[in-house]
């Protein structure tokens, strides 16, 4: 394993130190917990909090700021943060209007954030939790409640951050998070697995002429291994499989994300974006907002994912609202 690191066990803390030295005008570390919070925020509104394992940068900590997240609780590589850190973050960030916890559908996160939410309620906090389940890679026909949360989480953070900035209640923000999740599907592929620093070897084996279909964002294998294809054929397959699970009609409006999984050049992501846009146009679907880049990665995995969100006027307005974070700025 050749990496620009010191000791594997120091990766997360040293990454966090460098991040805070770079973006200290926008975010700060929470005293007593490994969490990042906004440097300043107006009181009297719902707080939006997420968190999870490291290794997905710029998710999660890169989206703390105006119009998006108020705080992120940081775990080790692909490992949920402890419930005590989540509770300390809720204590620090709640200004009396409640806290909305947004997380992906992973057992460790569900357990630790759920436990912290119960402790916080016992202390008098209002806390709700919304869980992202957008990953079609778990398998068509699988109950959505059993699916992983992946890049669709970014869209939930953006839209919920916008609605609480407008003064929405905790219940309304939670309902909107659930609606975004119900309207969102993602699917990812990989040419090469990632290497977890503490493990020191790839998370699975893949031949030079193979592609992994339906990969997770923690280095998991996908639903199947197929022979390598031109990117147009890959994007055609991703589009077809997502739309088989997200029925749409000609004239429907979408937001799209073509996401890099950590080691895929932007050049290749834009080639995939070109094909995705042509596919959707051919089907009579109208794309109102597109995102292309490393939004939610898996360390150094060479791969990409496609995410579609079925928009309505309310969601589109919140998606286009201003935001100012270290890794996402929108005027």
C-alpha positions in Angstrom: 0.0 0.0 0.0 1.5 3.3 -1.1 -0.3 6.3 0.5 0.5 9.8 1.6 -0.1 9.1 5.2 1.9 8.8 8.4 0.5 6.1 10.6 -2.8 4.4 9.6 -4.4 4.9 12.9 -3.7 8.7 12.7 -5.3 9.2 9.4 -8.7 10.6 10.6 -7.4 13.0 13.3 -4.6 14.3 11.0 -7.1 14.8 8.1 -9.5 16.6 10.5 -6.7 18.9 11.7 -5.7 19.9 8.2 -9.4 20.4 7.2 -9.9 22.8 10.2 -6.7 24.7 9.5 -8.0 25.2 5.9 -11.6 26.1 6.6 -11.5 27.6 10.1 -13.5 30.7 9.0 -16.5 28.5 8.3 -16.3 25.6 10.7 -14.8 24.7 14.1 -14.2 21.5 16.1 -16.7 20.9 18.9 -14.9 20.8 22.2 -15.0 17.4 23.8 -16.1 15.4 20.8 -14.8 14.6 17.3 -17.4 16.7 15.5 -17.3 19.7 13.2 -19.9 22.5 13.6 -20.6 25.7 11.9 -18.4 28.6 13.1 -21.6 30.6 13.6 -25.3 30.0 13.2 -28.4 31.9 14.0 -30.4 30.6 16.9 -34.1 29.9 16.9 -34.3 27.2 14.2 -34.0 23.5 13.7 -30.4 22.1 13.6 -29.5 19.6 10.9 -26.9 17.0 11.9 -25.3 14.1 10.1 -22.3 11.9 10.6 -20.7 8.6 9.9 -17.4 7.0 9.1 -14.5 8.9 7.4 -13.2 8.0 4.0 -16.1 9.6 2.0 -14.6 13.0 1.8 -15.8 15.6 1.0 -18.8 14.0 2.6 -19.7 14.5 5.4 -17.7 17.3 6.9 -17.3 19.2 3.7 -21.0 20.2 3.7 -21.2 22.0 7.0 -22.2 25.6 6.6 -24.9 28.0 5.6 -27.9 26.4 3.8 -26.8 22.8 4.5 -25.5 21.0 7.6 -25.1 22.5 11.1 -22.8 19.7 12.4 -21.2 16.4 11.5 -20.1 13.7 13.9 -16.9 12.0 12.6 -16.1 8.3 13.0 -13.0 6.3 12.0 -12.6 5.0 8.5 -16.0 3.4 7.5 -16.9 3.3 11.2 -19.9 4.9 12.9 -19.0 7.6 15.5 -19.8 6.6 19.1 -23.3 7.5 20.6 -21.6 9.7 23.2 -20.1 12.0 20.5 -23.5 12.2 18.8 -25.2 13.2 22.1 -22.5 15.8 22.8 -23.2 17.3 19.4 -26.9 17.4 20.0 -26.4 19.1 23.3 -24.1 21.7 21.7 -26.1 22.5 18.6 -29.8 22.5 19.8 -31.0 26.0 20.3 -34.5 24.9 21.4 -36.2 24.2 18.1 -35.0 20.6 17.9 -32.4 18.5 16.0 -32.9 16.5 12.8 -30.5 13.6 12.4 -29.9 12.6 8.8 -28.0 9.4 8.2 -27.5 6.4 5.9 -29.0 3.0 6.4 -26.1 1.3 8.2 -26.4 -0.8 11.3 -23.7 1.0 13.3 -25.1 4.4 12.5 -28.7 3.4 13.2 -27.6 2.0 16.5 -25.4 4.8 17.7 -27.4 7.7 16.4 -30.6 6.0 17.6 -29.2 5.5 21.1 -28.0 9.1 21.2 -31.4 10.3 20.1 -33.1 8.5 23.0 -30.6 9.9 25.5 -31.2 13.4 24.1 -35.0 13.1 24.4 -34.6 12.0 28.0 -32.7 15.3 28.5 -35.5 17.3 27.0 -34.3 17.7 23.4 -36.6 17.4 20.5 -35.0 14.9 18.1 -36.1 13.3 14.9 -34.2 11.0 12.6 -34.5 10.4 8.8 -32.7 7.6 7.1 -31.5 7.5 3.5 -32.1 4.3 1.5 -31.4 5.3 -2.1 -29.0 2.6 -3.3 -30.5 0.4 -6.0 -27.3 -1.6 -5.9 -28.7 -3.5 -3.0 -30.9 -5.2 -5.5 -34.1 -4.6 -7.5 -37.1 -5.9 -5.6 -35.4 -5.3 -2.3 -37.6 -3.4 0.2 -36.4 0.2 0.2 -36.1 0.1 4.0 -33.3 -2.5 3.6 -31.2 -0.5 1.1 -28.1 1.5 1.8 -27.9 5.3 1.9 -25.4 6.7 -0.5 -25.1 9.8 -2.7 -28.8 10.6 -2.3 -27.8 11.8 1.2 -26.2 14.8 -0.4 -29.5 15.9 -1.9 -31.3 15.4 1.4 -28.7 17.6 3.2 -29.1 20.3 0.6 -32.8 20.4 0.6 -33.3 20.0 4.4 -30.6 22.7 5.0 -32.5 25.1 2.8 -35.9 24.4 4.4 -34.7 24.9 8.0 -33.0 28.1 6.9 -36.5 29.3 6.0 -37.7 28.5 9.5 -39.4 25.1 8.9 -40.4 23.1 12.0 -38.7 19.9 13.0 -41.7 17.8 11.8 -41.8 19.5 8.5 -38.1 19.1 7.9 -38.2 15.4 8.8 -41.2 14.9 6.4 -39.3 16.6 3.6 -36.2 14.5 4.2 -38.4 11.4 3.9 -40.0 12.7 0.7 -36.6 13.4 -0.9 -35.4 9.9 -0.1 -38.6 8.3 -1.5 -38.0 10.2 -4.8 -34.2 9.4 -5.1 -32.3 6.4 -6.5 -28.6 5.8 -6.9 -26.4 3.0 -8.4 -22.6 2.7 -8.5 -20.0 0.7 -10.4 -16.2 0.3 -9.9 -13.2 -0.6 -11.9 -11.0 -1.0 -8.9 -11.8 -1.5 -5.1 -10.5 0.8 -2.4 -7.8 0.1 0.2 -8.6 0.8 3.8 -5.4 2.2 5.5 -5.8 0.0 8.6 -6.3 -3.1 6.4 -3.5 -2.3 3.9 -4.9 -4.3 1.0 -7.9 -3.9 -1.5 -11.3 -4.8 -0.1 -11.9 -7.3 -2.9 -10.2 -8.6 -6.1 -11.2 -7.5 -9.6 -9.5 -8.5 -12.8 -8.3 -5.9 -15.3 -11.1 -6.8 -17.7 -13.9 -6.8 -15.1 -16.2 -4.2 -13.6 -18.1 -4.5 -10.3 -21.8 -3.5 -10.5 -23.8 -2.1 -7.6 -20.8 -1.4 -5.3 -21.3 0.1 -1.8 -19.4 3.1 -0.5 -17.6 1.1 2.2 -15.5 -1.0 -0.2 -18.2 -3.6 -0.5 -18.5 -5.8 -3.5 -21.4 -5.2 -5.7 -24.4 -7.3 -6.8 -22.4 -8.8 -9.7 -19.1 -8.8 -11.6 -19.3 -8.2 -15.3 -16.9 -7.8 -18.2 -15.6 -4.3 -18.8 -17.7 -2.2 -21.2 -17.4 1.2 -22.8 -18.7 3.9 -20.5 -21.7 4.6 -22.7 -22.9 1.0 -22.3 -22.2 1.3 -18.5 -24.3 4.5 -18.2 -27.1 3.0 -20.3 -27.3 0.1 -17.9 -27.2 2.3 -14.8 -30.0 4.5 -16.3 -32.1 1.5 -17.2 -31.8 -0.1 -13.8 -32.5 3.1 -11.8 -35.6 3.9 -13.9 -36.9 0.4 -13.5 -37.1 1.3 -9.8 -38.1 4.9 -10.1 -41.0 5.1 -12.5 -41.2 8.4 -14.4 -43.3 9.8 -17.2 -42.2 12.0 -20.1 -42.2 15.6 -19.0 -41.1 14.8 -15.4 -38.3 16.9 -14.0 -35.1 15.6 -12.4 -31.9 16.5 -10.6 -28.9 14.3 -11.3 -25.6 13.5 -9.7 -22.7 11.8 -11.5 -20.4 11.1 -8.5 -16.8 10.0 -8.5 -15.9 7.3 -5.9 -12.4 8.8 -5.2 -10.0 7.8 -8.0 -12.0 8.6 -11.2 -10.9 11.7 -13.1 -13.4 14.5 -13.8 -12.7 13.9 -17.5 -14.3 10.4 -17.2 -17.2 11.7 -15.1 -18.1 14.3 -17.7 -18.1 11.6 -20.4 -20.6 9.7 -18.2 -22.6 12.8 -17.7 -22.8 13.4 -21.4 -24.4 10.0 -21.9 -26.7 10.3 -19.0 -28.1 13.6 -20.2 -28.7 12.1 -23.7 -30.5 9.1 -22.3 -32.8 11.2 -20.1 -33.5 13.6 -23.0 -34.4 10.7 -25.3 -36.9 9.5 -22.7 -38.5 13.0 -22.5 -37.3 13.7 -19.0 -36.2 17.3 -18.2 -33.0 17.8 -16.1 -33.2 21.0 -14.0 -30.0 20.6 -11.9 -26.9 18.5 -12.4 -24.0 17.9 -10.1 -20.7 16.2 -11.3 -17.7 15.5 -9.2 -16.5 13.8 -6.1 -19.5 14.3 -3.9 -19.5 11.2 -1.8 -16.4 9.0 -2.2 -15.0 5.6 -1.0 -11.4 6.4 -0.3 -9.5 5.5 -3.5 -12.1 3.4 -5.3 -12.0 3.9 -9.1 -15.7 4.1 -9.9 -18.7 6.3 -10.4 -22.3 6.4 -9.4 -25.5 7.9 -10.9 -28.2 9.5 -8.8 -31.6 10.6 -10.0 -34.1 12.7 -7.9 -37.6 13.2 -9.2 -38.3 16.9 -8.6 -41.4 18.9 -7.8 -41.5 22.7 -7.5 -40.9 22.7 -3.8 -37.8 20.4 -4.0 -36.4 22.3 -6.9 -36.6 25.6 -5.1 -34.8 24.2 -2.0 -32.2 22.5 -4.2 -31.4 25.9 -5.9 -31.3 27.9 -2.6 -28.1 29.5 -1.5 -25.4 27.5 0.3 -21.9 28.3 1.6 -19.9 25.3 2.8 -16.2 24.3 2.3 -17.1 22.0 -0.6 -20.3 23.3 -2.0 -21.1 27.0 -2.8 -24.2 28.1 -4.5 -25.3 31.7 -4.8 
